[in-house]
Amino acid sequence: MLVSAKEMLNKARDGKYAVGQFNINNLEWTKAILLTAQELNSPVILGVSEGAGKYMCGYTTVVGMVKGMINELGITVPVALHLDHGTFEGAKACINAGFSSIMFDGSHYPIEENIAKTTALVNTCDVLGISLEAEVGAIGGEEDGVIGKGECANPDECKAVADLGVTMLAAGIGNIHGKYPENWEGLSFETLAAIKEKVGDMPLVLHGGTGIPDEMIKKAISLGVAKINVNTECQWAFQKAVRKYIEEGKDLQGKGFDPRKLLAPGFEAIKATVKEKMELFGSVGKA
């Protein structure tokens, strides 16, 4: 069964750890993440970007696959299925398809419009028991073709959005999607502390978890971050393992071309990456 992310994030905030959102791209990805969460007895959030949703044949396909897997694999830890960086239309489509958590990203709109659109979703999500993530201040890097440079959010704007009754808030604190450049200045803990002061108990979300040094991650968690998004790192691990398998010529030996064999090293690499992150975030044994 899919659950809202609300309870798992409130528990994480109080327990000073974070729940990982791991983005899924296909069956291998989903299976690897769910099995690792079960093995480590950790709550987990499966993230789906609009691009990945389209790639996987639409949101109802994704919901069917995830629910089927939870059932068939005997997954008992809390699992939230979450739309990542959703548009207003995308959010509505995922609500209809049966997602248990939604992110509406209105950070590129003027703040008034972000507030208006977020407000429209708050009541719906509330009634349906779906958790809702909002965003203030664009996150840097590239996300489905949108490029931002790691801005810091305005704490007053964060408060205005948090006060609408969203479940969690993603605020730009100098973080970036994808690979961090050599000259990256690091996370702005000053901004994070100022936001925390304004929004109080609201669980905060850190996007662009790939490539942030471990000590910065731990410090962010101590300052109220309860959800951390990881995507690129799993992609790198998968690509590296499959490349190695092919470079070693294993795909040419016997039935090595079978996709179940060909993708197996990538699958294991995702599992190892997710385990490493769950240990770092402190969510192991917290289900």
C-alpha positions in Angstrom: 0.0 0.0 0.0 1.2 3.5 -0.8 1.2 6.1 2.0 1.5 9.8 2.2 5.0 11.1 3.1 3.6 13.2 6.0 4.0 10.8 8.9 7.5 9.5 7.8 8.8 13.1 7.4 7.4 14.3 10.7 9.1 11.3 12.4 12.3 12.0 10.5 12.2 15.7 11.6 11.7 14.7 15.2 14.3 12.0 15.1 16.9 14.2 13.4 17.3 11.9 10.3 16.1 12.2 6.7 14.1 10.0 4.4 15.6 9.6 0.9 13.6 10.3 -2.2 15.1 8.1 -4.9 13.8 8.8 -8.5 12.7 5.8 -10.5 13.1 5.4 -14.3 12.1 1.8 -15.0 11.3 -1.6 -13.4 14.9 -2.3 -12.4 15.2 1.1 -10.6 11.9 0.6 -8.7 12.7 -3.0 -7.7 16.2 -2.1 -6.5 15.0 0.8 -4.3 12.1 -1.1 -2.8 14.1 -4.2 -2.0 16.9 -2.1 -0.4 14.3 -0.1 1.7 12.8 -3.4 2.9 16.2 -5.0 3.7 17.3 -1.9 5.7 13.8 -1.4 7.3 13.8 2.2 6.1 10.9 4.3 4.9 11.3 5.4 1.3 9.9 7.9 -1.2 9.9 7.0 -4.9 10.2 10.1 -7.0 8.8 10.4 -10.5 9.6 13.4 -12.7 7.1 14.3 -15.4 9.7 13.2 -18.0 10.2 9.8 -16.4 6.4 9.4 -16.0 6.1 9.9 -19.8 8.9 7.5 -20.4 7.3 4.8 -18.3 4.0 5.1 -20.3 2.1 7.5 -18.0 1.3 7.8 -14.4 -1.3 5.0 -14.2 1.3 2.6 -15.5 3.7 3.8 -12.8 1.1 3.4 -10.0 0.3 -0.1 -11.3 3.9 -1.2 -11.4 4.7 0.2 -7.9 1.6 -1.2 -6.3 2.1 -4.6 -7.9 5.7 -4.7 -6.8 4.9 -3.8 -3.2 2.5 -6.7 -3.2 4.6 -9.3 -5.0 7.9 -8.5 -3.2 6.2 -8.4 0.2 7.2 -4.8 1.0 6.0 -3.7 4.4 8.0 -0.5 5.0 6.2 2.8 4.3 6.5 3.7 0.6 5.3 7.1 -0.8 5.0 7.6 -4.6 5.8 11.2 -5.2 5.6 13.4 -8.3 8.9 15.3 -8.5 8.9 19.0 -9.8 5.3 18.7 -11.0 3.5 21.4 -13.0 0.0 22.3 -12.0 -1.4 20.0 -14.7 1.0 17.2 -13.8 0.0 17.4 -10.2 -3.7 17.0 -11.1 -2.9 14.0 -13.3 -0.9 12.3 -10.6 -3.6 12.9 -8.0 -6.1 11.2 -10.4 -3.7 8.3 -11.2 -3.3 7.4 -7.5 0.0 8.9 -6.4 0.3 9.3 -2.6 2.4 12.4 -2.6 2.8 15.4 -5.0 5.3 18.1 -5.5 4.0 21.3 -7.2 7.0 23.4 -8.3 5.8 26.9 -8.7 9.2 28.4 -7.9 9.6 29.9 -11.4 6.4 31.9 -11.1 6.1 35.2 -9.3 5.5 34.5 -5.6 1.8 35.5 -5.8 1.1 33.0 -8.5 3.1 30.3 -6.8 0.9 30.9 -3.7 -2.3 30.9 -5.7 -1.6 27.7 -7.5 -0.2 26.0 -4.3 -3.3 27.0 -2.4 -5.5 25.4 -5.0 -3.8 22.1 -4.4 -3.6 22.2 -0.6 -7.3 21.5 0.0 -7.5 18.7 -2.5 -4.4 17.0 -1.2 -5.6 17.5 2.4 -9.0 15.9 1.7 -7.4 12.9 -0.2 -4.7 12.4 2.4 -1.9 13.1 -0.1 1.3 14.9 1.0 2.1 18.1 -0.8 5.6 19.6 -1.4 6.0 23.1 -2.5 9.1 25.0 -3.7 10.4 28.5 -3.2 13.6 29.8 -4.9 14.7 27.8 -7.9 17.1 24.9 -7.3 20.2 25.1 -9.6 21.3 22.7 -12.4 19.1 21.0 -15.0 15.8 19.4 -14.2 13.8 18.2 -17.3 15.4 20.9 -19.4 14.9 23.8 -16.9 18.2 25.3 -15.8 18.8 27.2 -12.6 22.0 28.3 -10.9 21.6 27.4 -7.2 19.7 30.3 -5.9 18.9 31.0 -2.2 15.2 31.3 -1.3 13.8 34.3 0.5 12.8 33.2 4.1 9.7 35.4 4.1 8.5 33.9 0.9 9.2 30.4 2.4 7.0 31.3 5.4 4.2 32.6 3.1 4.1 29.2 1.3 4.6 27.1 4.4 1.6 28.9 6.1 -0.7 27.6 3.3 -0.6 24.2 4.9 1.7 22.2 2.7 3.4 19.1 4.1 7.0 19.9 3.3 8.9 22.7 1.7 11.8 22.7 -0.8 13.8 25.8 -0.5 16.8 26.8 -2.6 20.0 27.0 -0.4 22.6 27.0 -3.1 21.9 23.4 -4.1 22.0 22.1 -7.6 20.5 19.2 -9.6 23.1 17.0 -11.3 26.8 17.4 -11.1 28.2 20.2 -8.9 30.7 22.5 -10.6 34.3 22.8 -9.4 33.6 26.4 -8.2 30.4 25.5 -6.2 30.3 27.6 -3.0 28.5 24.9 -0.9 25.2 25.0 0.9 24.1 28.2 2.5 23.4 27.1 6.1 22.8 30.7 7.0 19.8 30.7 4.6 18.7 27.3 5.9 18.7 28.5 9.5 16.8 31.6 8.6 14.2 29.6 6.7 13.9 27.1 9.6 13.3 30.0 12.0 10.4 31.3 9.8 8.7 28.0 9.1 9.1 26.3 12.4 8.2 22.6 12.4 7.8 22.3 8.6 9.9 19.4 7.3 12.4 20.8 4.8 13.5 19.2 1.5 17.0 19.2 0.1 17.0 18.7 -3.7 20.2 17.8 -5.6 21.5 15.4 -3.1 24.0 13.9 -5.5 27.5 15.3 -4.9 26.9 17.3 -1.6 29.7 16.3 0.8 28.5 14.0 3.7 29.3 16.5 6.4 27.1 19.1 4.7 24.3 16.6 4.4 24.5 15.8 8.1 24.5 19.5 9.0 21.5 20.1 6.8 19.6 17.3 8.6 20.5 18.8 12.0 19.0 22.1 10.8 15.6 20.6 9.8 16.0 18.9 6.5 13.9 15.7 6.6 13.8 14.7 3.0 16.7 14.4 0.6 16.4 13.8 -3.2 18.8 11.5 -5.0 18.6 10.8 -8.7 21.9 11.4 -10.7 24.0 9.3 -8.4 21.9 6.1 -9.0 22.1 6.9 -12.8 25.9 7.1 -12.6 26.2 3.9 -10.6 23.9 2.0 -13.0 25.7 3.3 -16.1 29.2 2.5 -14.7 28.2 -1.1 -13.8 26.5 -1.9 -17.1 29.4 -0.3 -19.1 31.9 -2.5 -17.2 29.9 -5.6 -18.0 29.9 -4.8 -21.7 33.5 -3.7 -21.8 34.5 -7.0 -20.2 32.7 -8.7 -23.1 30.3 -10.5 -20.8 27.3 -9.7 -23.0 29.0 -11.8 -25.7 29.4 -14.9 -23.5 26.6 -17.5 -23.5 23.3 -15.8 -22.8 25.0 -12.6 -21.5 22.9 -10.5 -23.9 19.7 -11.4 -22.0 18.5 -8.0 -20.6 18.1 -9.7 -17.2 21.8 -10.5 -17.2 22.9 -7.4 -19.0 21.1 -5.0 -16.5 21.8 -7.1 -13.4 25.1 -5.3 -12.5 23.3 -1.9 -12.9 20.5 -3.2 -10.6 23.0 -4.2 -7.9 24.8 -0.9 -8.3 21.6 1.0 -7.6 21.0 -1.1 -4.5 24.5 -0.3 -3.2 24.0 3.4 -3.8 20.6 3.5 -2.1 22.0 1.6 0.9 24.9 4.1 1.2 22.5 7.0 1.1 20.0 5.5 3.6 22.9 4.9 6.0 24.1 8.5 5.6 20.6 10.0 6.0 20.1 7.9 9.2 16.8 6.3 8.0 18.0 2.7 8.5 15.8 0.8 11.0 13.3 3.7 11.1 10.4 2.1 9.3 
